[in-house]
Amino acid sequence: MKLDLTGCIVLYQNDREVLLMAINSFLGTDLNLKLYLIDNSPTDELNDVCFDTRISYFHNPSNPGFGAAHNIAIKDAIKLGSKYHVVINPDIYFSGDICKTMICYMNINEDIGMMMPKVLNEDGTIQSLPKLLPSPLSIIWRKLKRPVNSYNKFIEKYELRFVPSDIIYNAPILSGCFTLLNLNAIKEIGMYDDRYFMYFEDWDLSRRMHAKYRTIYFPQVSVYHKYESGANKSGKLFKIFIKSAIAYFNKWGWLFDKERQRINRSALAQFR
């Protein structure tokens, strides 16, 4: 039977109960699907979460990074003939058959390369995850958050917070916490760039996808995200963040990036 959908969760010493919420959310559909669990943990003690025949577990203790681990699943999904594939963080959960709704929209709009739903905090407030393409200054400013008045004006524009929350639109950057990928588009533009161990791999993929396909924010459905913002709390993760930021701007350009300016102007023009 042909697969309607594949999905993948990359694991690393996750809380079992939180992980099970993500797994059960994805499996709660009548779509014919397969879920990959790529476990980058040192041990395979999480392998007992494979309670369903639709789950495929792969222990990957070499831990090549977030994007590289997802690429393992994406390659196999393409080999199996899946047309759509969902990248899911282990701290995501939702109710209802949101994947079917998103797939239906993609089927009607074949120029879409990737989509993300509205992402909510557990208290129901919206996480501002769609963005314009970043500059080095925007990364620094998001960390400093000063001076307050100038920062507030900047963040309203950069994170597209001024856009009404129910509008479907084409965003240059989509978050990788929950992303529906059109695998035909992935075959054309490529998978995650594994030079990023963690952080910026989703922004890099979004930028490459946005150059040839629409990258759609789809707030008609929503998921909950137990957002931790690890790079703001852990020195180790912050160093990884900085290394990935350097890799990103080395690839796409630091201060001089005419393409970034053009893409951001085009994104803002759709709201005039």
C-alpha positions as CSV (number, residue, x, y, z in Angstrom):
1,M,0.0,0.0,0.0
2,K,1.3,3.4,-1.0
3,L,2.2,5.7,1.9
4,D,0.2,8.9,2.3
5,L,2.7,10.4,4.7
6,T,6.0,9.8,6.5
7,G,7.3,11.7,9.6
8,C,10.4,11.7,11.7
9,I,11.3,12.6,15.3
10,V,15.0,12.9,16.2
11,L,15.6,11.9,19.7
12,Y,18.3,12.7,22.3
13,Q,17.7,11.5,25.8
14,N,14.1,12.8,25.8
15,D,11.5,12.7,28.4
16,R,9.5,9.6,27.6
17,E,6.1,11.0,28.5
18,V,6.6,14.1,26.4
19,L,7.9,12.0,23.5
20,L,4.9,9.7,23.7
21,M,2.6,12.8,23.3
22,A,4.4,13.7,20.1
23,I,4.2,10.1,18.8
24,N,0.5,9.6,19.6
25,S,-0.4,13.0,18.1
26,F,1.2,12.0,14.8
27,L,-0.3,8.5,14.7
28,G,-3.8,9.8,15.4
29,T,-5.0,9.7,11.8
30,D,-6.4,7.2,9.2
31,L,-3.7,8.2,6.7
32,N,-1.4,5.4,5.7
33,L,1.8,6.5,7.3
34,K,5.2,5.6,8.7
35,L,7.0,7.3,11.6
36,Y,10.8,7.2,11.9
37,L,12.4,7.6,15.3
38,I,16.1,8.5,14.8
39,D,17.7,8.2,18.2
40,N,21.0,10.1,18.6
41,S,21.2,9.2,22.3
42,P,24.3,7.3,23.6
43,T,22.0,4.3,24.6
44,D,18.9,2.8,23.0
45,E,16.8,2.8,26.1
46,L,14.0,4.8,24.3
47,N,13.5,1.9,21.8
48,D,10.5,0.6,23.8
49,V,8.4,3.5,22.6
50,C,8.0,1.5,19.4
51,F,4.5,0.2,20.4
52,D,3.0,0.5,16.9
53,T,3.9,-1.3,13.6
54,R,3.9,2.1,11.9
55,I,7.0,3.1,13.9
56,S,10.5,2.4,12.7
57,Y,13.3,3.0,15.3
58,F,16.9,3.6,14.4
59,H,19.7,4.0,17.0
60,N,22.3,6.5,15.8
61,P,24.7,7.0,18.7
62,S,27.3,8.7,16.5
63,N,25.0,11.8,16.8
64,P,25.7,13.5,13.5
65,G,23.3,16.3,14.4
66,F,19.7,17.3,14.0
67,G,19.5,17.8,10.3
68,A,21.8,14.9,9.4
69,A,19.6,12.6,11.5
70,H,16.5,13.8,9.8
71,N,18.1,13.2,6.4
72,I,18.3,9.5,7.2
73,A,14.5,9.3,7.4
74,I,14.0,11.6,4.5
75,K,16.1,9.4,2.2
76,D,14.2,6.3,3.2
77,A,10.9,8.1,2.8
78,I,11.8,9.1,-0.7
79,K,12.9,5.5,-1.5
80,L,9.5,4.3,-0.2
81,G,7.7,6.7,-2.5
82,S,6.2,9.0,0.1
83,K,5.1,12.4,-1.3
84,Y,4.9,14.2,2.0
85,H,7.1,14.1,5.1
86,V,6.7,15.8,8.4
87,V,9.7,16.9,10.6
88,I,8.5,16.8,14.2
89,N,10.2,18.0,17.4
90,P,9.8,15.5,20.3
91,D,8.2,18.3,22.3
92,I,5.3,18.9,19.9
93,Y,1.8,17.6,20.5
94,F,-1.6,18.3,18.9
95,S,-5.1,16.9,18.5
96,G,-7.1,16.3,15.4
97,D,-6.0,15.2,11.9
98,I,-4.0,18.3,11.1
99,C,-1.7,16.5,8.8
100,K,-4.5,15.5,6.5
101,T,-5.7,19.2,6.4
102,M,-2.3,20.4,5.5
103,I,-1.8,17.7,2.8
104,C,-5.1,18.6,1.2
105,Y,-4.0,22.2,0.9
106,M,-0.6,21.2,-0.5
107,N,-2.4,18.9,-3.1
108,I,-4.4,21.9,-4.3
109,N,-1.3,24.1,-4.4
110,E,1.5,22.1,-5.9
111,D,3.9,25.1,-5.9
112,I,4.3,24.7,-2.1
113,G,7.6,23.2,-1.0
114,M,7.0,23.3,2.7
115,M,4.4,24.3,5.3
116,M,4.2,24.9,9.0
117,P,1.0,25.3,11.1
118,K,0.3,27.9,13.8
119,V,2.6,26.9,16.8
120,L,1.2,27.6,20.3
121,N,2.7,27.8,23.8
122,E,1.0,25.5,26.3
123,D,-1.0,28.5,27.5
124,G,-2.4,29.0,24.1
125,T,-0.3,32.1,23.1
126,I,1.2,32.1,19.7
127,Q,4.9,31.5,19.1
128,S,6.2,34.0,16.5
129,L,8.1,31.5,14.3
130,P,7.7,32.6,10.7
131,K,10.4,35.2,9.9
132,L,12.2,37.3,7.3
133,L,15.6,36.2,6.3
134,P,18.0,37.1,9.1
135,S,21.0,39.4,9.0
136,P,23.8,39.2,11.6
137,L,22.4,42.2,13.3
138,S,18.9,40.6,13.7
139,I,20.5,37.6,15.4
140,I,22.4,39.9,17.9
141,W,19.4,42.1,18.5
142,R,17.1,39.1,19.3
143,K,19.6,38.1,22.0
144,L,20.1,41.6,23.5
145,K,16.5,42.9,23.2
146,R,17.8,46.5,23.8
147,P,17.0,49.3,23.5
148,V,13.4,48.3,24.2
149,N,11.5,50.7,21.9
150,S,13.8,50.1,18.9
151,Y,13.8,46.3,19.6
152,N,10.0,46.1,19.7
153,K,9.7,47.9,16.4
154,F,12.3,45.6,14.8
155,I,10.8,42.3,16.1
156,E,7.3,43.2,14.9
157,K,8.7,43.4,11.4
158,Y,11.4,40.6,11.5
159,E,9.1,38.0,13.0
160,L,6.1,39.2,11.0
161,R,4.1,39.8,14.2
162,F,2.1,42.6,12.6
163,V,0.4,40.1,10.3
164,P,-3.1,39.1,11.4
165,S,-2.8,35.7,13.1
166,D,-5.3,33.9,10.7
167,I,-3.7,34.8,7.4
168,I,-2.0,32.2,5.2
169,Y,1.1,33.6,3.7
170,N,4.5,32.9,2.1
171,A,7.3,33.3,4.7
172,P,11.0,33.2,3.9
173,I,11.8,31.3,7.1
174,L,9.8,28.6,8.7
175,S,10.6,26.9,12.0
176,G,11.7,23.2,11.9
177,C,9.8,22.3,15.0
178,F,6.9,21.0,12.8
179,T,7.3,21.2,9.1
180,L,5.5,19.4,6.3
181,L,7.8,18.9,3.4
182,N,6.9,18.2,-0.3
183,L,9.4,15.5,-1.1
184,N,9.3,16.2,-4.8
185,A,10.6,19.7,-4.0
186,I,13.2,18.2,-1.6
187,K,14.5,16.0,-4.4
188,E,15.1,19.2,-6.4
189,I,16.6,21.6,-3.7
190,G,18.2,19.1,-1.4
191,M,17.8,17.9,2.2
192,Y,19.2,19.5,5.3
193,D,22.7,20.8,5.1
194,D,24.6,18.7,7.6
195,R,27.2,21.4,8.2
196,Y,24.8,22.6,10.9
197,F,24.9,20.3,13.9
198,M,21.9,22.0,15.4
199,Y,20.3,25.5,14.9
200,F,20.0,27.3,11.5
201,E,19.5,24.0,9.6
202,D,15.8,24.8,9.2
203,W,16.5,28.4,8.2
204,D,18.9,27.2,5.6
205,L,16.4,24.7,4.2
206,S,13.7,27.4,4.2
207,R,15.8,29.8,2.2
208,R,16.7,27.2,-0.4
209,M,13.1,26.1,-0.7
210,H,11.8,29.6,-0.8
211,A,13.9,30.4,-3.8
212,K,12.0,27.9,-6.0
213,Y,8.7,27.1,-4.1
214,R,6.3,28.8,-1.7
215,T,7.1,28.2,2.0
216,I,3.7,28.6,3.6
217,Y,2.6,29.5,7.1
218,F,-0.7,27.8,7.5
219,P,-2.6,29.0,10.7
220,Q,-5.8,27.1,9.9
221,V,-4.4,24.3,12.1
222,S,-2.2,24.4,15.2
223,V,0.2,22.4,17.3
224,Y,1.5,22.9,20.9
225,H,5.3,23.3,21.4
226,K,7.0,22.9,24.8
227,Y,9.6,25.5,23.7
228,E,12.7,25.4,25.9
229,S,15.0,28.0,24.1
230,G,18.0,25.9,25.1
231,A,20.7,28.2,23.6
232,N,19.6,31.0,26.1
233,K,20.1,28.7,29.1
234,S,23.0,26.4,28.3
235,G,26.6,27.6,27.6
236,K,27.2,24.4,25.5
237,L,24.1,25.0,23.3
238,F,24.9,28.7,22.9
239,K,28.4,27.7,21.5
240,I,26.7,25.4,19.1
241,F,24.3,28.2,18.2
242,I,27.2,30.6,17.5
243,K,29.0,28.0,15.4
244,S,25.9,27.4,13.3
245,A,25.3,31.1,12.9
246,I,28.8,31.5,11.5
247,A,28.3,28.6,9.1
248,Y,25.0,30.2,7.9
249,F,26.4,33.6,7.2
250,N,29.6,32.2,5.7
251,K,27.3,30.4,3.3
252,W,24.7,33.1,2.5
253,G,26.6,36.4,3.2
254,W,27.2,38.6,6.1
255,L,26.6,42.3,5.6
256,F,26.3,42.2,1.9
257,D,23.4,39.9,0.7
258,K,21.4,41.5,-2.0
259,E,19.3,38.4,-2.4
260,R,18.3,38.6,1.3
261,Q,17.1,42.2,0.8
262,R,15.1,41.3,-2.3
263,I,13.4,38.3,-0.7
264,N,12.5,40.2,2.4
265,R,11.1,43.1,0.4
266,S,9.0,40.7,-1.6
267,A,7.7,38.9,1.5
268,L,6.6,42.3,3.1
269,A,5.0,43.4,-0.1
270,Q,2.3,40.7,0.2
271,F,0.8,42.5,3.2
272,R,0.4,45.9,1.6
